[in-house]
Each structure stands twice: as C-alpha cells, then as structure tokens.
C-alpha cells in the first residue's frame, strides 16, 4: 500500500448520518521571521456524534495545531490558509469572532495540555471554574457554585467543595489537570477536544477521568477528540485513530487494527517505541555485555575500575548510597478562620538505593512521591526520620557541606518548558550550575558545556539557541545536561518523561540508561507511568497515601504483585493487555 493510499483512508463515522465534525483539506501555517511556514498540510478527518477519535504523532507533527484550528485558538502568528472545518455542517473557518465565542465552550469544550500555564495563578480555583460556567450557561449565584462543585467532582476531585478557595500552586499537577477537565466539561459540550488530557495523571485517576468521558459519550452523545502520545490510551479509548507526521495524515482508520498491524513506516516506529507491560529493561549500548576480563579488554574497556564495576554489577554487589529511614513529612494546612489541620504527606517511609542503580517511586497523584523527592533534595525540611547520603545525615548538613551535597545530588523536573529560563541561552542554562558553584573559568565552562551537549546527543550549534526554539524532547535533554554539569552521583528525576511523546520518551530513557552505564549514576525515578518503570528501574517502591505498600525488584512487582493497590495500578494501565505490533 502506498503512502497516498494510506492517507486517503477516511475516518468515517456512521455513514447513515451526517458527521458532527468534518475537516476537509485543512491547511495551517505560521508567519515567522524566515517567512510563512506550513504546519498542517491538507488534513482530512471525520468524526461522528458520540464517537471518540485519537490523533497521535510526535511533537511538531501538527496534531495540537489541528485541534486549535477547530476552535480558532491558534497562536497569534498562526492562520488557517485553506480547507474547511465543518461542525454540524457549519464551516467554522467562515464564522465571526462573536459566533465562535458561542461555539467555543458551549458546544465545543477544550482541555489544554499544560495545567499550570492555563490556570490563572492569582485567582482561586472556584472562581476560575465558576467563571467558565457563567460564561457558557445561565447559571448564577448559588446554582453556579453548586455546579462548580459538581463538575470538579465529575472530573475526579472528590473533596472539591473544600478546595474552591485554594489556588493553582496549592494543587498537584494532576489536580490542576482535573480542574481543566472540569472546565472543559462544564457546559456539557457536543464535542470535547482534549489535548493530552491525562498526561499529568496517574493511571488510576486517569481511568476515572476516561471512564467519565466514556459515560458522557454514551449518555449525552458527546464526541471526544483526543490528542495523545499514549498509544495504550488510544487503543483502549478511541474507536478511530489518525496518525500524523510532519503536518500530514499518514494513516487513519480503526484504532485497534492500525496499532495491531500498522502499515506506514512511521506508525510502525511509533508502535515499536511504545512501552508496555511486556517490555524489558533497556540495555545500554555502552554497558559491557559480559564480565569476562578478556572480553571486556577486547572492546577497549581494560580499565581495572571498569572491570571491577562490571563484576560487582553482575554479582549484585551494590553498596547503598541513599538510605531513607522512617521518613515523615507533616504540613499544617490552614482552614477557615484561624483553624489548622495536619496533612501527613509522607508517613514512615523507608527504602534504600544502591549505588549505580535505579529505584522507581510510583503511586497515585498525592501519594507523597514528589514530596519524598523534595526531602531527598533538601528542598523541604524533614518532620521526622532521616535520610542518609553516603554515610552522612542530610538534615544535619549546613554551609559548605550542604553546598557539596547539592553538587552531588541534582534534579530533573517534569516540565521541560517551565524548568528552563526563557531568557537564558542553552549555553548559559547548562553553565549556570558551574557558575553558582564557582567551578572553572569562562573558557573551561564553555568546554564543559560543549562536552555535555555531546553527552546528551545535541549538536554544538544548540549552545546559542533559546528554549522557545527547541522541541520538548530537546529541552528535556538540556535539563539532563544541566543536571550532569556538576558531575553528580545521584539524579532525582521527577516525572522527567511524562510530557514527551513515545519516540522522544524512548530516546531520553535510552540516554539516561547510557549515561548511567558510562558514569555510574544513581537514579531516583519518580513517575506514575508503570510501563516506563519496567524499562528503566532495578527496584520499585509503590506508595499509597504517604506510605510504601510494596517494595521489590522490578520484575517481581510486575510479574507477581503482592499488594492489592499495586495490582490495581497495573490493571489500570491503558492498553495493558493489547498486543501491539512489534
């Protein structure tokens, strides 16, 4: 089958009825300093009432641009240059701005991807949700407030009534995402466009949200257009699938058929890169395959230290570098008036991480795993218990000792957009830790920056570019390079790949594995994606409500989970039992 034949496959809904949404030969471009750049090139999509369709593809493929064009939310430089977007037979590219305001929110709901930048930090959550309800309905006063609580509960926020006065920064990433989902569903729209709606959510909350969306589709005839990089979600929740690459549709049709038997080479690459429960740990290309001394010498690794390290690794001899012992963290939460209540975010947690290995901390949003990461990094004070790093109690470190600790333990955060300063060039971003710790002169720092760019597989020309000129995957590579600048022993990765598409995610995970093999790094990997855990972790600690309920080697946790909560987490992974083409 040729590429042209594949592209012509229609995503047909019910042929006996008119489609709810029909995109015909859509073309979108952006005006830049270098001229007009086409981003979407002749896309055709058809979606029927009550159906669910997923658009998948790597960053920059045009999937979010296509979704934004439907409701005229393209960035200022973006413009629809051709084609039609028919919603209930009306061409949305031809209607006025005031008419679009009636459609947007009321008839077509939208859930954007980044929960932090799409919520106003100076307004409380209740006000922001209620504002959307007032704008898209006739509800006011107590009725609007009651509806606010209702939509947040529908979106998975059980204690919604108690949280209306709180602000976005007081919510976790997953909770903020649930607020956006509540806003998108507040007017019971006919079509919901969801751009990576569950990328910030753990698998159990994700299932709650997706079950609710499925209920809307069934009970209210709501159609759902997913933009996602999670192929498991696509196969489990979407009837139709559209695969986009470089602004074009390269394959379209039944979701299960495409992912079980992809025809286009690009779709085949996507499916091959998707992590699943059948995955096995990534093996580094830089890791010696054997501990036989002659074999290691033959591949140019005759150094005695490297040989000893390989022997220890194979023998399972790993001294503990980090020991967490009966760790607790208690927050005092203000209530109405002058009242306070205690929130035990971390409750009597104990685990250890052997040098040169990866320990994954997994669990639902709010389970306390990111709080543990902050405690390990000494970004929060410990309420009780202890954390020992290389034999020293980290809570007792002060002054020069604390600074030395920070050199040896570095973080990589979740958001590749928010964790880089937009006014710093890539070179200055990577060199910043070196300057903060007064390491080297300008010339040696520049040399170190170029060395780090090479380590994370980025060209030297990247040094003068800025974050807004880079893709999400490139930005996360820069974040990894910055963490490596001080030659640390430990890297704490807090949801470091959750915002990335499967191809880029695979590249970053392989990079981390290679760096660990080459540099002997120790990783604390915080994530809600258990399929990713299978690829990178040696050991897994499962957290629930601030406590560790199960800890074991990775294969034991996946093949024979002991705790019912762990079993539920594994069962909730989208597409866990689907046989993807390999």
N, C-alpha and C positions, 0 to 999 in steps of 0.2 A: 504493500500500500504506500502510495506516495505521500509526501508532506501535504500537497494540495488536497488530496483525497481526505486525509485525516482532518485537515482544517475545515472541510466542508461538512463534517458530521454535525447535524443540528442537535441542540439540546432541547428536544421537543417535549412539551408537556402533554396535556391531553388534547389530541387532535380534534376532538369533537367540540371543544370550547375555545374561545379566544384567550390567548395568554395574558397574564397580568402584566408582565414586563417583557418587552421585546427590544433588543438592541440590534440595530442594523448598521453594519459597516461603520462603526464608531471610530472616529479619529480624533485624538487629543494631542496637543503639543504644548511646549513651554518656551516662552521667549527668554533667551539668555544673552549674555554679552557676546557670545560666539554665534548668535543667530537663533533661528527658530528650530527647536529640537523636537521631533516627533516622539511621543511616549506610548501612545496606543495607535495601532495601525490596522484599521479595518476589522474590529472585533464584532462578532455576531453571537448573541446569547438570547435564549428564550426560556422564560420561567413561568410556569402555570400557577394558578391560585392554589394555595395550600401546599405547594411543593417546597423542597429545600434543595438548593444548589450551592456547591462549593467551588470557589476559584482558588487554585493552588499554583505555586510557582515561586521562584527565588526572589529575593529583594531586587527591585528595579525591573521586574517583568511587566509591570503595568496593572497589576490586579487592584491595588488600592486606588490608583488613578481612575480606573474604570468605575469603581464604586462611587468615588467622589463626584465624578461627572454626572451620575444619575440624578443627584440632588443639588447640583451646581455648587459644590463646596470645594472646587479646585483652588489651589493656592493662587495668589494674585496674578502670577505670570502664566497660569495655565488657561487653556482655551480649547473648547470643542471646535474643531475645524471642519468636521464632516460627519455625515451619518445621522441616524435618528435614534432617540430613546423614547419608545412608546410605552407609557404607563396607562393601562386601561384604554388603550387606543389613542391617547393624547400625547403629542410629541413634546417632551419636557424641554427640549432644546429651543423651542419656539415661544414658550410662555413667558410672561413678565415676571419681574422680581417679586411683586406682591402675590401673584398667583403661586409662585414657587414656595413662598412662605406658608401658604395654606397646605401645600402638598407635603413639605418637609416637616416632619414631626407628627403631623396629624394623620397623614396617610402612609408616609414612608418614614419609619424610625431609623435612627442611625446610632450605632455603638462604635465610637472611635477606639483606636488601639491603645494609646498611651494614657492611662488613667490620671497621672499626675498633672500633665500639661493641659488636660481637658477639663479639669475642675479648678474653679477659682479659689486660690489659697486664702483669700480674705473673707469669704462667705462660708457660713456653716453649711453642712450637708443638707439639712432640712430645707433651708432657703433655696438652694440650687435645684433640688428635685421639685419642690413646690412651684418654683418659677416656671419650670417646663410644663407642669400640669396646668397651671393657669393659662399659659400661652396656647395650649392645644385643647382646652376644654372650657366649659362654662362654670367649672367648679371654683368656689371662693371660700374663704374663711375656714371654718371647722371641717367642712366637706373636703376641701383641698388638702388640709393637713391629714385627715384620715386616709385619703387616697395616697398621700406621700408615704405614710407608714405601710400601706398595703403593697405598693409597687416595690418598695425595698424588701419587704418580706418575701414577695414573689421572686425577687432576684437572689434570694438566699441569705439575707441579713436578718437573722432570727430576732435579734434584740434591737430592731430598727427604732422603736419608739424612744429608747433610752439614748440613742446616738444622734438624734436630729440636731442637737446643739453642738456637736463636735465638728472639727474642721478636717479638711483632707489630710493634713500632715499627721493627724492623730489616728488615721486609718492605715492598715497594711495595704500593700499593693493589690492583693486580692479583694479586699473590702472596697477599695476605690473602684476597681473594675466592676464590682457588683452594683455600685451606685450608678455608674454609666449605663449598665444594662437596664436598671430600673427606669432611668430617664428615657432610654430608647423605647421601652415598652409601655410607657405611662399612658399613651393615648390609644392603645390597642390598634396599632397600625396594620394596614393590609400587607405591607412589605416591611421587613426588618433587614437592614443592611448591617452586618456585624463584621467589623474589621478586626481580626484576631481577638474575638470576644473573650476567650478563655486562656490566653497565653500567660496571664499572670495568676491563674488559679490552680490550686492543687486538684488532683484527679477526682476526689470525692465531691468537692464543691462544683467542679466542672460538670460532673454528671448531674448534680441537682439543677444547675442552670440549663443544661441541654435538655434535660427531661421537661423542664418548664417550657422551653421553646417548642419542644415536640407537642406538648399539650396545647399551646396556642395554635400551632399549625392544624391540629386535629379539631379543636373546639371552635376556633374563631376563623378558620380559613386563612390564617396568616402565612404568607410565604416568607422564607428566610434565604437570604443571600449571604453565605459565609465567605469571608476572605481568611484563609488559614494556611499555615505551613505544616500543620499536623495531619498527616495522611491517615492516621488512625481515626481522628475525628471526622475526616471527610468520608471515609468508608462506612463509619458507623452511623453518621447522622445525615448524610446527604444522599438523595436519590440520583441526582445528576452531578457530574464533575466536569469542570473546564480547566484545562492545563494551559497556562500562559507562559510564553518565553519571548523576551525582547519585544513586548508590545503586541504580540500576536497570539491567537489561539492555535496551539499545535495539536491538541487532542481534546475531544469532547464526547460525552455520552454517559452511559450508565456508570456510576461510580465504582461499583464492585467489579464490573467487567474490565474497566480500564486498569484498576490497581492490581487485579489478578493477572491481567495479560496486556500490559502496556505495549503499544505499537510504535510510538515515536521514540527515538533515541533519548530525547531529553526526559520524557516521562520515565523511561527505564532507569535513567540516572537518579531521578528523584526517589523512585521506589527503592532502589538499591541502597540509597543513603539513609532511609528512614529507620530509626532504631525501633526495636520491638523486643518482646519478651524472649524471642528465640535468639536474640543477639548474644554474642560472647565478647569478652573484654577485648578492647583494641590492643593489638600488639605493636609496639613501636618498631619502626624501621631502623631506629638507632640502638635498639636493645639487642645485645648478643643473644643468639639462639641457643647457645649451649654453654656449660661451664667447663668444658674440656679445655685445658690450657693451650694445647696446640691449636685447636680450632679457633680460639679467640685470637691467638697470635697471628693466625693466617689472615684474619680480617683487619689487621692493623690495630688491635687492642691489646698490646702486650704489657701495658702498664700494670704493675702488681696491684695497685689500689683498685683498678677496674676489675681485675680478675677476682680479688677478694670480695668486692661488692657483688659480683655476679654469683660467687659461691654462696654468700650469705643469703642472697635473694632466693636462690633455688632451694637452699636448706631451710628457708623460713625463719632465719635469724634476723630479727629487726628490733633493735633497742627502741623503747618508747621515747619519742621526742616530746610529745604533749600528753599530759595526764590531767583529766578533769575529774575531780573527786567531790561528790556530794554537793554539786554546784546548784545554787538557788539565786533567783533574782525576783525581788518584790517591788512593784510600783505602787505608789499611792495615787489613786485616781480621785479627782475631785468630783463630788456630787453636787446637787443643788444646794444653794446656801453655803454653809461652811463645812458640810459633811465630806468625809473621805472614806474610801474603801480600798482594801488591799487587792491587788491583782498579782497573783503568783505566776509570772510568765515562764519561769524556769524552776522546776521543783525537784531537787535532789537528783541531779543528773550526774552520771559517772560514765566515762569511757576513756580510752587511750588511743593514740595514733602513733604507730611505729614509724620510724624514720624511713623516708623513701617510699611510703605507701599512700594510698588514697582512702580516706574514710568519708562516706557519704552520710549526711544527716537529712533524713526525709520525713515528711509529715504534712498534714494539712496546713493551710494558712492559719496563723495564730497558734500553732503548736509550740512555738518557742525556739524554732531552729535558728532564725536570724538573730534572735536575742543571744543565743549561745555564741554565734559568730562574733557579735559585738563585744561580748565578755572576753572571748579569746583574744580579740584585737585590742582589748583595754579601751574600747570606746564607751563602755558602760562600767559602772562600779559593781563589784560583786556583793550581794547581800549576805551570803554565807557559802561555805565550802571553799574550794581552792582550785586554781589552775596552775600546774607546774609545767614550765617550758625549759627543757634541757637542764633539769635539776633545780631551777630557780622558781620561787613563788612569784608569779607575775603581778599580783596585787601589791607586793611589797616593793616593786621596782620604782625608783624615783630618779629624777635628773638624768645624768649620763647613762645610767643603767637602763632606764626606760627608753631613752633615745636609741640605744644599742639594740634593745628588744624590737623596736619598731623597724629597724633596718632588717632584722631577720625574719619578721612576720609581716607580709604585705597582703592587701585585699584586692580582689577584682569584683566590682559590683555588678548588679543585674542590668542596669540601663546603660547601653553603650552611647546613648545620646546625652543623658544627664550627667554622666560621670566625667565628661571631658569639658574643659573650659572652652567655650566657642571663640574667645579672643586670643587663645594660645595656639601657635602653630604646633604641628605634630612634634617637631624637634624640641620646642620649649616644654611641651607637655611631658615628654619622656625624660628630659633633663631636669625637670623640677625637683624630683627626689634627690638627685645628686647635688643640686644647689642647696636644698634645705639641710642636707647633712654635711655640707661643705667638703664634698669629695671631688678632688681634681681641679684642674683649671679649665678654661673655656675650650681649649683645643682638645684636651683629653675627654671632656664631656661630649663634644661633638663626635669624637671617635667611638665612644661608648654607645651613643645614640644610633650611629650607623650600624654598629655591631648588633644592637638589639633589633633593629628593623630587619636585618638579615635573619636573625634567630626566629622571628615571627613571620618570615616569608613575605615581607613587604619590600618593594623597591626603594632604593636610596632616595629617589626623587620625591618620595612621600614626605620627607623631612620638612619641606617648606609649605605643605598643604595644611588646610584647616579642617576641623571636624565636619563642618557642613558640606565639604567637598568629598566626603568619604561615605561608603555604604556602612550599614550596621555591622557587618562582619569585619570590615576593615577597622572600624572604631574599636571593636572588642579586641582585635589584635593589638591595637595601640594601648589599650588598657592593660593587656597582658605584658606588653613590652615595658610599660611604666612600672608595673609590679616587679619585673625582673631587674630593673635598673640597679638596685642596691645589692644584687646577688643574694636574695633571701634564702632561708632554709625552708620556710613554710609559706604557702599561698592559700588564703581563705577565699574561696570562690562562692559568692552568694548569688545563686540563680544566674550564673555567668553566661549560659547559652539559651535561656528560656525565650528570649526575644528574637532569636535567629531562625531563619528558615533551615530546612533539613540539610541542604548542601553545605551552607556556611557552618552550621552547627557541627556537621561531621568534620569539616576542616579544622575548626577550633579544638574539638575533642582530640583529634589526631595530633594537633600541635602540642596540646597540653601533655599528652602521653609521651611524645618525643622529647619534650623538654624535661619531663620527669626522669626519663631514662638517661638523658645526656647529663643533667645537672644534679641528679639525686634529690629532686624536690619532694616535699611532703605536702599533700593537699588535704584540706578540709572542704568538702564539696557540699554546699547547701543547695538542695533542689526539691521540687515537687514532682519532677519527671522521672519516674522509676525506670522507664526504658533507657534513659540516658545513664542512670546509675549502673545498669548492667554493663554498659560499655566501658566505664572508667574506674569503678570502685573496687577495692580489695575487700573492704568491710562496710557494713551498713548498720546505722543506728536509726531505728524508727521511733519518732516522737509523736506523742498524743497528749494534748493539754498540759504541756510543760514537762512531761515525764518521758523517759525512754522505756518503751514497752517491749522492744526486742532488739537485740544486737547479735550479729553473727557475720561470718564471711558471706560475700555477695551471693554465691551460688546456693548456699544453704537457705538464705532468705527467700530467693526466688523459687527454688525447687521444692522447698519444704517449709513454708512459713508456719510459725508456731502460734502467733497471736492472731486473734480474730480480726483485729484492726489492720494488721499487715495484710491479711487475706483480702479484706475489703479494698484496701488501697490497690492491690494487684488486680483485683477483679474490675476495678473502676477504670483501668487504663483503656482509652478509646482504641478499638480495633485490636484488642489484646489477642483475640483468638482467630483473627482473619489471616489467611495465608497470602501474604503479599508475594508478588513475583520477585524472584531473586536471580 
